[in-house]
Amino acid sequence: MADFDSDIDLSGVTASASDKAELQRMLAAEQQKAQFTAQVHIFMDVCWDKCMDRPSTKLDSRTESCLVNCVERFIDTTLTITNRFTQMVQRGT
């Protein structure tokens, strides 16, 4: 996956400073979305490999339960990490 350069030089662009700042914010938001999407794909691969013994046309209850638990642990972990980083930023650490 290609990384976006959030420090793109906009000095040659004919636009107001506020427009350039808004463009930078939009680029940063898109970069965050792309990074999140990449992480979701990695997570899906991990859960698939962990839970799928053999692909079939229908999920059995054990596989479905495994996938649900895997997703829930991912969400729990993501929220915990996000909350921790937020606390660290708020404290200035």
Secondary structure, DSSP 4 states (H G I P E B T S, - for coil): -PPP-TT---TTS-S-HHHHHHHHHHHHHHHHHHHHHHHHHHHHHHHHHHH-SS--SS--HHHHHHHHHHHHHHHHHHHHHHHHHHHHHHHT-
